[in-house]
Amino acid sequence: MKFFRRWKLLGALFIAALLLGGLFVWNIGSVLMAPANQAIPPPPPGLAAEPVVFPSASGAQLHGWRIAGQPGQGAVVLLHGIHASRLVMVARAEFLARAGYSVLLFDLQGHGESRGQNITFGALESRDATAAVAFAHTTFPGEKIGVIGVSLGAAAALLAEPPLPVQALVLESCFPTLYQATADRMVDRFGGLGRLLTPLLTMQLRPRLGIGLEALRPIEHAKTLTVPKFFLSGSADHLTTAQEARDLFAAAAAPKEFWLVANAAHVDLHAFARAEYEQRVLAFLGQHLH
């Protein structure tokens, strides 16, 4: 009798542990998917930016800033990373504006001033990338268009369907697949246990967002995208590893370039290596947008 009572107790504890573990992972998903809206102050006085609002097929009204550059110099659309806003792209906008480029920087849906129900890891954000490029063609008529995307922003640029009508893509710290991105972050946070948590997290995509992992594989889009691409990543990045960056670059269709930024983690690569970043990015954009 004691034997059976003991097993019943162990079974109850096991079920309770599963329920608590499931609730824990569900809450992690809730945090990752939650909108990251915030108030955005006026643009820096020296930026000569004017506010703009334009619609996206994601369902959001996208808020941003427009900077008019020298006619014929080209225009660049800036796409920020997850849980950020256009504010993190201001320094890039400043050096691009100094070089004469027109610039559009804006908040992806569910970020900054652009409303959204959930962050979708590139599914809806890719529609924002499409809307922003279309708006850039309208507001900067006749200009060749380039895109600089960071992490989620880079993934959104690659995932856009149909491919973005641009002449150059700068893709920073872009994950090859969402599954790899999730695994990297879980292992970075929880060690070996993170590998067990990864499938429990990614299984939430379809019931909560209505999308599957197969729709969030930027590497598959890079294979057929023939626009010139410049891939950047940090050699010490644990969230998009150097090997993953090399794999993404190797799979991508030509023409393409690659820069592994020495000692950089999953950080703002412009802030980390400002002078060399500006030199390399301006050379790449100048080759394809002028």
Rosetta silent file (secondary structure, phi, psi, omega in degrees, C-alpha in Angstrom):
SEQUENCE: MKFFRRWKLLGALFIAALLLGGLFVWNIGSVLMAPANQAIPPPPPGLAAEPVVFPSASGAQLHGWRIAGQPGQGAVVLLHGIHASRLVMVARAEFLARAGYSVLLFDLQGHGESRGQNITFGALESRDATAAVAFAHTTFPGEKIGVIGVSLGAAAALLAEPPLPVQALVLESCFPTLYQATADRMVDRFGGLGRLLTPLLTMQLRPRLGIGLEALRPIEHAKTLTVPKFFLSGSADHLTTAQEARDLFAAAAAPKEFWLVANAAHVDLHAFARAEYEQRVLAFLGQHLH
SCORE:     score description
SCORE:     0.000 S_00000001
   1 L     0.000  -44.390  178.453    0.000    0.000    0.000 S_00000001
   2 H   -61.680  -35.977 -178.879    2.832    2.382    0.896 S_00000001
   3 H   -61.162  -47.459 -178.919    4.504    1.501   -2.411 S_00000001
   4 H   -67.387  -37.083  177.717    1.466    2.590   -4.448 S_00000001
   5 H   -63.005  -39.229 -179.661    1.025    5.762   -2.394 S_00000001
   6 H   -64.483  -42.465 -179.603    4.637    6.651   -3.033 S_00000001
   7 H   -68.452  -36.339  176.692    4.245    6.177   -6.793 S_00000001
   8 H   -62.988  -40.935  178.550    1.044    8.227   -6.823 S_00000001
   9 H   -64.502  -44.615  178.319    2.885   11.031   -5.042 S_00000001
  10 H   -62.116  -40.407  178.126    5.797   10.856   -7.506 S_00000001
  11 H   -63.066  -42.054  179.133    3.350   10.885  -10.413 S_00000001
  12 H   -65.237  -39.985  178.473    1.563   13.909   -9.008 S_00000001
  13 H   -65.579  -37.930  179.397    4.856   15.727   -8.517 S_00000001
  14 H   -64.771  -44.853  179.240    5.908   14.872  -12.064 S_00000001
  15 H   -64.324  -40.466  178.090    2.663   16.204  -13.521 S_00000001
  16 H   -63.034  -39.888  178.500    2.940   19.356  -11.417 S_00000001
  17 H   -64.107  -41.181  177.451    6.503   19.855  -12.638 S_00000001
  18 H   -61.898  -43.767 -179.731    5.363   19.475  -16.255 S_00000001
  19 H   -64.051  -43.392  178.961    2.561   21.983  -15.750 S_00000001
  20 H   -65.561  -40.962  178.301    4.875   24.479  -14.083 S_00000001
  21 H   -63.553  -42.370  178.178    7.492   23.976  -16.797 S_00000001
  22 H   -62.827  -41.233  178.254    4.887   24.450  -19.506 S_00000001
  23 H   -64.224  -39.169  179.123    3.642   27.634  -17.844 S_00000001
  24 H   -61.563  -47.785 -178.808    7.218   28.888  -17.564 S_00000001
  25 H   -67.986  -37.610  177.557    7.920   28.329  -21.271 S_00000001
  26 H   -60.956  -40.229  178.901    4.543   29.812  -22.239 S_00000001
  27 H   -67.305  -35.775  174.676    5.417   32.951  -20.283 S_00000001
  28 H   -59.971  -45.390  177.516    8.776   33.188  -22.053 S_00000001
  29 H   -59.501  -40.373  179.667    6.880   33.103  -25.334 S_00000001
  30 H   -61.764  -41.396  179.595    4.536   35.805  -24.088 S_00000001
  31 H   -65.350  -44.227 -177.766    7.460   38.076  -23.243 S_00000001
  32 H   -67.069  -33.857 -177.083    9.164   37.519  -26.608 S_00000001
  33 H   -87.862  -14.179 -174.309    5.965   38.116  -28.597 S_00000001
  34 L   -64.222  140.335  176.456    4.715   41.090  -26.594 S_00000001
  35 L   -57.500  148.825 -179.643    4.695   44.454  -28.414 S_00000001
  36 E  -117.364   55.081 -179.285    7.572   46.794  -27.592 S_00000001
  37 E   -76.272  150.105  178.785    5.827   50.117  -28.012 S_00000001
  38 L  -158.629  156.996  174.747    7.339   53.283  -26.584 S_00000001
  39 L   -71.743  138.771 -179.681    7.043   57.032  -26.889 S_00000001
  40 L  -111.952  122.435  178.656    9.441   58.474  -29.462 S_00000001
  41 L   -71.921  170.601  176.506   10.857   61.964  -28.861 S_00000001
  42 L   -59.350  155.716  179.376   11.320   64.466  -31.695 S_00000001
  43 L   -64.830  154.687  176.897   14.230   63.753  -34.048 S_00000001
  44 L   -54.997  139.786 -174.714   17.631   65.239  -33.186 S_00000001
  45 H   -55.240  -35.654 -176.837   17.755   68.874  -34.357 S_00000001
  46 H   -78.719   -2.277 -173.575   20.688   68.274  -36.687 S_00000001
  47 H   -85.674  -17.704 -179.481   18.998   65.416  -38.534 S_00000001
  48 L    53.012   45.507 -177.290   16.611   67.556  -40.630 S_00000001
  49 L  -103.333  146.279  175.426   13.984   64.808  -40.411 S_00000001
  50 E  -119.544  142.376 -178.813   10.240   65.181  -40.871 S_00000001
  51 E   -67.112  144.651  174.686    7.627   62.796  -39.408 S_00000001
  52 E  -138.205  154.413  173.434    5.829   60.404  -41.746 S_00000001
  53 E  -137.516  132.412  179.520    3.086   57.799  -41.346 S_00000001
  54 E  -146.223  152.977 -175.184    2.275   55.170  -43.965 S_00000001
  55 E   -83.543  156.717  176.584    0.194   51.969  -44.033 S_00000001
  56 L  -131.697  150.936  174.500    1.457   48.396  -44.130 S_00000001
  57 L   -67.621   -6.981  172.214   -0.163   45.117  -45.119 S_00000001
  58 L   -70.548  -13.494 -177.061    0.758   43.974  -41.595 S_00000001
  59 L    98.988   -3.544 -176.648   -2.274   46.005  -40.504 S_00000001
  60 L   -99.369  153.609  165.000   -0.216   48.699  -38.807 S_00000001
  61 E   -93.092  118.015 -172.859    0.212   52.376  -39.499 S_00000001
  62 E   -92.479  128.636 -178.324    3.989   52.742  -39.523 S_00000001
  63 E  -103.154  136.463  179.978    5.512   55.835  -37.927 S_00000001
  64 E  -161.346 -165.583  177.619    8.893   57.136  -38.957 S_00000001
  65 E  -128.593  143.080  178.488   11.114   59.959  -40.143 S_00000001
  66 E  -115.335  131.550  178.659   11.988   61.038  -43.662 S_00000001
  67 E  -123.470  118.375 -179.919   15.289   62.749  -44.482 S_00000001
  68 L   -83.646  128.227  179.405   15.736   64.305  -47.927 S_00000001
  69 L  -106.994 -158.314  179.821   19.237   63.973  -49.350 S_00000001
  70 L   -78.309  130.941  178.812   20.981   65.069  -52.538 S_00000001
  71 L   -56.382  135.055  178.612   19.028   64.215  -55.699 S_00000001
  72 L    85.246   -5.215 -177.749   20.512   61.252  -57.550 S_00000001
  73 L   -83.157  -21.356 -177.272   22.572   60.088  -54.572 S_00000001
  74 L   106.456  164.743 -179.734   20.191   57.251  -53.637 S_00000001
  75 E  -132.149  149.568 -177.536   17.959   56.498  -50.656 S_00000001
  76 E  -129.069  130.860  174.774   18.312   54.039  -47.779 S_00000001
  77 E   -99.180  130.859 -177.224   15.578   52.397  -45.693 S_00000001
  78 E  -107.869  128.011 -178.725   16.616   51.452  -42.152 S_00000001
  79 E  -119.376  115.189 -175.841   15.076   48.419  -40.375 S_00000001
  80 L   -79.557  176.759 -179.671   15.780   48.066  -36.647 S_00000001
  81 L   -92.235 -176.391 -174.825   16.006   44.896  -34.535 S_00000001
  82 L   -68.957  144.165  178.515   13.591   43.216  -32.135 S_00000001
  83 L    58.329   29.853  179.076   12.291   45.099  -29.072 S_00000001
  84 L  -125.685 -157.987  178.472   13.865   48.313  -30.406 S_00000001
  85 L  -159.892 -177.867  179.782   12.684   51.290  -32.484 S_00000001
  86 H   -63.298  -17.418 -179.709   13.926   53.726  -35.095 S_00000001
  87 H   -59.107  -34.543 -177.681   15.892   55.485  -32.348 S_00000001
  88 H   -73.159  -10.146 -179.485   18.634   52.823  -32.529 S_00000001
  89 H  -101.423    2.827 -176.074   19.095   53.650  -36.227 S_00000001
  90 H   -61.712  -42.621 -178.490   19.620   57.394  -35.758 S_00000001
  91 H   -62.857  -36.720  175.804   23.422   57.205  -35.830 S_00000001
  92 H   -66.298  -43.365  178.915   23.265   55.330  -39.145 S_00000001
  93 H   -58.949  -37.567 -177.649   20.818   57.885  -40.510 S_00000001
  94 H   -65.545  -45.840 -177.771   23.214   60.681  -39.526 S_00000001
  95 H   -74.008  -30.628  175.841   26.243   59.332  -41.392 S_00000001
  96 H   -67.154  -41.474  178.594   24.131   58.387  -44.410 S_00000001
  97 H   -64.365  -39.532  177.492   22.624   61.892  -44.503 S_00000001
  98 H   -61.315  -32.486 -179.886   26.101   63.411  -44.275 S_00000001
  99 L   -82.040   -0.744  175.407   27.054   61.336  -47.328 S_00000001
 100 L    98.798   -1.152 -178.866   24.092   62.795  -49.225 S_00000001
 101 L   -76.030  145.519  163.522   21.672   59.874  -49.068 S_00000001
 102 E   -77.008  148.898 -173.778   17.961   60.290  -48.508 S_00000001
 103 E  -138.117  140.654  169.805   16.900   58.153  -45.536 S_00000001
 104 E  -124.300  119.033  173.362   13.715   56.565  -44.229 S_00000001
 105 E  -123.978  139.635 -171.752   13.778   55.179  -40.699 S_00000001
 106 E  -153.427  170.735  178.179   10.628   53.894  -39.036 S_00000001
 107 L   -96.844  126.202  172.874    9.221   51.615  -36.341 S_00000001
 108 L   -61.943  159.333  179.163    8.266   48.070  -37.325 S_00000001
 109 L   -57.100  140.302 -178.421    4.771   46.931  -36.295 S_00000001
 110 L    77.421    9.721 -178.854    4.576   46.285  -32.567 S_00000001
 111 E  -133.410  152.482  175.302    7.573   48.550  -31.946 S_00000001
 112 E    52.550 -127.289 -179.829    8.034   52.213  -31.084 S_00000001
 113 L   -90.737   -4.041 -178.305    5.020   54.205  -32.217 S_00000001
 114 E   -90.930  116.008 -175.246    3.772   51.563  -34.683 S_00000001
 115 L   -75.094  155.893  176.512    1.030   49.502  -33.067 S_00000001
 116 L  -174.336  151.013 -177.742    0.667   45.734  -33.402 S_00000001
 117 L   -74.050  -38.150 -177.851   -0.808   42.860  -31.444 S_00000001
 118 L  -146.855  152.047  163.532    2.339   40.722  -31.425 S_00000001
 119 L   -77.322  133.875 -172.433    5.919   40.681  -32.587 S_00000001
 120 L  -119.559   16.102  170.189    6.000   37.945  -35.254 S_00000001
 121 L    60.027   28.031  175.616    9.757   37.416  -35.819 S_00000001
 122 L   118.544  -19.149 -177.016    9.652   38.467  -39.459 S_00000001
 123 L   -65.409  -60.490  176.826    6.228   37.278  -40.648 S_00000001
 124 L   -79.771  -32.025 -178.378    4.380   40.609  -40.402 S_00000001
 125 H   -63.268  -29.210  176.531    7.563   42.646  -40.188 S_00000001
 126 H   -64.523  -32.339  175.869    8.458   41.533  -43.738 S_00000001
 127 H   -69.177  -32.653  174.942    5.259   43.253  -44.896 S_00000001
 128 H   -65.703  -39.687  177.356    6.460   46.394  -43.126 S_00000001
 129 H   -60.720  -42.908  177.741    9.728   46.172  -45.058 S_00000001
 130 H   -61.842  -45.066 -179.752    7.732   45.967  -48.294 S_00000001
 131 H   -63.528  -39.943 -178.098    5.581   48.947  -47.284 S_00000001
 132 H   -67.356  -41.461  178.768    8.624   51.024  -46.326 S_00000001
 133 H   -65.966  -41.195  176.864   10.411   50.378  -49.612 S_00000001
 134 H   -61.375  -41.751  178.574    7.242   51.231  -51.536 S_00000001
 135 H   -65.572  -38.147  178.586    6.917   54.456  -49.535 S_00000001
 136 H   -62.981  -40.962  177.192   10.594   55.265  -50.201 S_00000001
 137 H   -61.732  -35.041 -179.196   10.028   54.896  -53.951 S_00000001
 138 H   -76.290  -44.757 -174.029    7.091   57.305  -53.656 S_00000001
 139 H   -83.266  -19.417  175.399    8.652   59.889  -51.364 S_00000001
 140 L  -123.011   65.626 -172.077   12.095   59.777  -53.050 S_00000001
 141 L   -60.849  138.133  177.484   11.026   59.415  -56.709 S_00000001
 142 L    83.416   -7.755 -178.182   13.669   58.306  -59.180 S_00000001
 143 L   -86.228  142.077  167.546   16.172   57.304  -56.495 S_00000001
 144 L   -69.900  144.631 -172.177   17.818   53.911  -56.325 S_00000001
 145 E  -116.239  134.544  170.789   16.921   52.286  -52.997 S_00000001
 146 E  -120.185  163.230  178.893   19.064   50.382  -50.511 S_00000001
 147 E  -130.540  136.896  167.315   18.132   48.748  -47.207 S_00000001
 148 E  -116.908  116.519  179.920   20.092   48.341  -43.991 S_00000001
 149 E  -119.529  138.323 -178.085   18.462   45.759  -41.706 S_00000001
 150 E  -114.580  121.247  174.630   19.624   44.715  -38.255 S_00000001
 151 L    54.182 -108.703  177.010   18.769   41.261  -36.823 S_00000001
 152 H   -56.503  -40.475  179.076   14.947   41.124  -37.038 S_00000001
 153 H   -62.744  -37.833  177.031   15.085   43.954  -39.586 S_00000001
 154 H   -66.792  -43.140  178.037   17.533   41.980  -41.738 S_00000001
 155 H   -61.890  -42.198  178.662   15.332   38.889  -41.535 S_00000001
 156 H   -60.146  -39.623  179.262   12.284   40.964  -42.497 S_00000001
 157 H   -64.374  -40.362 -179.968   14.127   42.264  -45.566 S_00000001
 158 H   -73.520  -33.925 -175.274   15.005   38.737  -46.710 S_00000001
 159 H   -79.508   -9.970 -175.793   11.561   37.286  -45.950 S_00000001
 160 L   -58.211  135.345  177.239    9.661   39.896  -47.979 S_00000001
 161 L  -128.798  123.693   -5.972    7.402   38.424  -50.675 S_00000001
 162 L   -66.680  171.285 -179.926    7.770   39.339  -53.467 S_00000001
 163 L   -54.697  146.821 -178.611   11.442   40.303  -53.064 S_00000001
 164 L   -60.600  134.214  177.395   12.032   43.937  -52.209 S_00000001
 165 L   -80.710   74.229 -176.631   12.482   46.136  -55.309 S_00000001
 166 L  -129.480  168.893 -179.243   15.835   47.535  -54.191 S_00000001
 167 L  -105.942   -7.305 -178.990   19.363   47.758  -55.571 S_00000001
 168 E  -161.334  141.707  176.703   21.323   46.863  -52.407 S_00000001
 169 E  -127.874  125.609  171.072   20.810   45.043  -49.095 S_00000001
 170 E  -107.852  117.946 -169.892   23.006   45.425  -46.000 S_00000001
 171 E  -120.503  108.463 -175.209   22.105   42.581  -43.622 S_00000001
 172 E  -103.053  130.882  171.230   23.490   42.700  -40.090 S_00000001
 173 L    50.791   44.398 -175.644   23.426   39.818  -37.586 S_00000001
 174 L   -86.541  131.634  177.891   20.674   38.022  -39.498 S_00000001
 175 L   -77.498  140.325  177.424   19.524   34.615  -38.239 S_00000001
 176 L   -68.420  -43.137  176.842   19.403   31.836  -40.883 S_00000001
 177 L  -140.502  153.414  178.852   16.266   30.271  -39.347 S_00000001
 178 H   -65.771  -32.790  179.159   14.060   31.210  -36.420 S_00000001
 179 H   -61.078  -44.846  178.306   14.647   27.789  -34.858 S_00000001
 180 H   -63.321  -40.948  179.784   18.401   28.455  -34.749 S_00000001
 181 H   -61.896  -41.347  179.461   17.817   31.949  -33.386 S_00000001
 182 H   -66.395  -45.152 -179.882   15.595   30.568  -30.622 S_00000001
 183 H   -60.679  -43.488  179.987   18.037   27.795  -29.732 S_00000001
 184 H   -59.708  -42.504 -177.551   20.949   30.251  -29.541 S_00000001
 185 H   -72.539  -36.420  179.076   19.053   32.526  -27.177 S_00000001
 186 H   -70.052  -40.230  178.032   17.803   29.723  -24.961 S_00000001
 187 H   -68.032  -39.476  178.564   21.262   28.176  -24.655 S_00000001
 188 H   -61.516  -35.057 -176.840   22.785   31.592  -23.982 S_00000001
 189 H   -88.595  -40.432 -170.834   20.272   32.151  -21.159 S_00000001
 190 H  -119.553    6.738 -179.422   19.770   28.643  -19.710 S_00000001
 191 L    69.012 -146.037 -177.737   22.762   26.578  -20.850 S_00000001
 192 L   -58.470  -31.222  178.018   22.095   22.984  -21.924 S_00000001
 193 H   -60.073  -27.719 -178.853   18.529   23.176  -20.633 S_00000001
 194 H   -59.993  -31.096  179.177   17.879   25.749  -23.347 S_00000001
 195 H   -67.166  -31.879  176.568   18.040   23.068  -26.041 S_00000001
 196 H   -74.380  -31.167 -179.008   15.131   21.282  -24.354 S_00000001
 197 H   -76.501  -25.317 -173.516   13.171   24.528  -24.104 S_00000001
 198 H   -56.824  -53.077 -179.961   13.634   25.461  -27.765 S_00000001
 199 H   -64.146  -29.645  177.806   11.028   23.116  -29.306 S_00000001
 200 H   -67.561  -31.517  176.732    8.566   24.006  -26.530 S_00000001
 201 H   -75.432  -48.076 -175.408    8.940   27.657  -27.487 S_00000001
 202 H   -69.312  -23.730  176.598    8.767   27.233  -31.242 S_00000001
 203 L   -64.961  -17.375 -178.916    5.703   24.986  -30.933 S_00000001
 204 L   -78.061  -14.741 -173.723    3.808   28.093  -29.749 S_00000001
 205 H   -58.214  -50.651 -174.184    4.137   29.848  -33.109 S_00000001
 206 H   -69.333  -49.141 -179.733    1.211   28.225  -34.884 S_00000001
 207 H   -66.828  -28.393 -175.638   -1.404   28.283  -32.095 S_00000001
 208 H   -95.981  -33.573 -175.645   -0.481   31.809  -30.996 S_00000001
 209 H  -118.641  -11.104  179.996    0.520   33.548  -34.247 S_00000001
 210 L    75.041   20.741  179.050   -0.838   31.263  -36.957 S_00000001
 211 L  -129.419  155.849  178.990    2.584   30.773  -38.584 S_00000001
 212 L  -111.865  166.847  179.800    5.004   27.865  -38.742 S_00000001
 213 H   -59.989  -31.156 -177.381    8.778   27.620  -38.583 S_00000001
 214 H   -62.957  -22.027 -179.858    8.923   26.898  -42.315 S_00000001
 215 H   -85.012   -6.852 -173.779    7.803   30.487  -42.991 S_00000001
 216 L  -122.907   59.528 -179.534   10.655   31.963  -40.961 S_00000001
 217 L  -127.821   80.407  179.778   13.767   30.754  -42.768 S_00000001
 218 H   -53.415  -30.266 -177.816   15.626   33.773  -44.215 S_00000001
 219 H   -60.863  -33.186  179.983   18.349   31.448  -45.524 S_00000001
 220 H   -69.026  -36.187  178.637   15.919   29.963  -48.056 S_00000001
 221 H   -72.676  -36.267  179.904   15.096   33.402  -49.457 S_00000001
 222 H   -62.483  -26.640 -177.464   18.766   34.404  -49.602 S_00000001
 223 L   -64.217  -28.556 -174.609   19.417   31.446  -51.936 S_00000001
 224 L  -115.149    0.545 -175.314   17.392   32.981  -54.765 S_00000001
 225 L   -88.349  111.600 -172.257   17.725   36.710  -54.075 S_00000001
 226 L   -95.204    1.400  173.666   20.031   38.168  -56.725 S_00000001
 227 L   -64.664  145.606  177.291   20.124   41.772  -55.478 S_00000001
 228 L   -57.869  133.146 -174.845   23.648   42.678  -54.206 S_00000001
 229 E  -128.463  137.460  176.181   23.919   41.714  -50.527 S_00000001
 230 E  -120.557  110.499 -179.026   26.427   42.699  -47.835 S_00000001
 231 E   -95.347  132.143  177.078   26.325   40.386  -44.799 S_00000001
 232 E  -128.030  141.787  175.325   27.809   41.584  -41.485 S_00000001
 233 E  -158.761  162.091 -179.157   28.084   39.709  -38.198 S_00000001
 234 E   -93.740  141.010 -178.803   30.204   39.649  -35.046 S_00000001
 235 L   -69.699  -21.528 -179.424   32.836   36.987  -34.452 S_00000001
 236 L  -108.112   21.964 -178.298   31.865   36.812  -30.745 S_00000001
 237 L   -79.469  121.364  177.678   28.105   36.782  -31.324 S_00000001
 238 L   -93.178  -11.072 -175.447   26.362   34.029  -29.314 S_00000001
 239 L   -98.660  -25.327  164.229   22.872   34.886  -30.593 S_00000001
 240 L  -137.255   96.283 -167.793   23.712   34.589  -34.290 S_00000001
 241 L   -66.381  160.814  178.911   26.942   32.631  -34.268 S_00000001
 242 H   -59.709  -37.593  178.928   29.826   33.207  -36.637 S_00000001
 243 H   -66.236  -40.456  176.946   29.220   29.775  -38.158 S_00000001
 244 H   -63.495  -38.558  177.604   25.554   30.579  -38.750 S_00000001
 245 H   -64.137  -41.730  177.795   26.590   33.852  -40.395 S_00000001
 246 H   -65.059  -40.637  179.364   29.017   31.974  -42.655 S_00000001
 247 H   -62.382  -41.735  179.290   26.338   29.407  -43.514 S_00000001
 248 H   -63.660  -44.842  179.121   23.892   32.162  -44.454 S_00000001
 249 H   -63.416  -43.624 -178.978   26.493   33.876  -46.625 S_00000001
 250 H   -62.417  -36.832 -177.800   27.533   30.603  -48.288 S_00000001
 251 H   -76.345  -23.220 -172.732   23.911   29.761  -49.149 S_00000001
 252 L   -69.730  146.045  175.677   23.122   33.224  -50.539 S_00000001
 253 L   -71.188  151.309  174.056   23.019   33.873  -54.257 S_00000001
 254 L   -74.911  158.666   -1.496   25.619   36.169  -55.798 S_00000001
 255 L   -79.588  149.094 -175.527   26.491   39.016  -55.849 S_00000001
 256 E  -157.513  154.924  174.874   27.397   39.128  -52.172 S_00000001
 257 E  -135.600  161.224 -175.665   29.995   40.342  -49.697 S_00000001
 258 E  -143.873  136.105  174.592   30.802   39.321  -46.126 S_00000001
 259 E  -136.079  115.832  173.992   32.413   41.032  -43.137 S_00000001
 260 E   -95.116  109.671 -173.349   32.923   39.213  -39.837 S_00000001
 261 E   -77.030  114.667 -174.187   33.500   42.014  -37.330 S_00000001
 262 L   -60.111  129.716  173.773   36.305   40.901  -35.018 S_00000001
 263 L    70.266    3.334  179.565   35.349   40.552  -31.325 S_00000001
 264 L   -83.474  138.957  174.559   31.840   41.966  -31.828 S_00000001
 265 L   -94.853 -155.959  177.639   28.919   40.248  -30.121 S_00000001
 266 L   -82.984   74.197 -173.270   25.209   40.672  -30.970 S_00000001
 267 L  -128.760  178.446  173.826   25.591   44.416  -30.670 S_00000001
 268 L   -69.115  104.514 -174.885   25.194   47.566  -32.734 S_00000001
 269 H   -67.130  -28.708  176.254   27.974   46.916  -35.246 S_00000001
 270 H   -65.893  -45.395  178.802   28.040   50.560  -36.295 S_00000001
 271 H   -67.359  -31.846 -176.295   28.690   51.680  -32.718 S_00000001
 272 H   -72.779  -41.407 -176.066   31.235   48.875  -32.217 S_00000001
 273 L  -135.195   62.113 -166.741   33.391   49.609  -35.274 S_00000001
 274 H   -55.834  -53.744 -173.007   32.154   53.003  -36.406 S_00000001
 275 H   -63.602  -48.559 -178.237   34.900   54.148  -38.784 S_00000001
 276 H   -68.604  -37.912  177.133   35.364   50.847  -40.607 S_00000001
 277 H   -57.417  -50.121 -177.332   31.601   50.221  -40.671 S_00000001
 278 H   -63.377  -41.169  179.336   30.942   53.562  -42.334 S_00000001
 279 H   -61.352  -48.596 -176.460   33.769   53.080  -44.823 S_00000001
 280 H   -68.286  -44.563 -177.082   32.615   49.595  -45.858 S_00000001
 281 H   -68.248  -41.797  178.440   28.883   50.358  -45.955 S_00000001
 282 H   -64.489  -37.068  178.238   29.332   53.621  -47.888 S_00000001
 283 H   -64.939  -43.282 -179.729   31.574   51.861  -50.405 S_00000001
 284 H   -65.654  -47.400 -179.595   28.977   49.103  -50.900 S_00000001
 285 H   -65.945  -41.091  179.889   26.039   51.505  -51.198 S_00000001
 286 H   -60.789  -36.514  179.951   27.971   53.860  -53.447 S_00000001
 287 H   -64.788  -33.371 -170.250   28.763   51.018  -55.828 S_00000001
 288 H  -110.687  -14.706 -176.572   25.103   50.065  -56.240 S_00000001
 289 H  -109.512  -18.387 -176.380   23.045   53.215  -55.627 S_00000001
 290 L   -84.471    0.000    0.000   24.912   56.016  -57.402 S_00000001
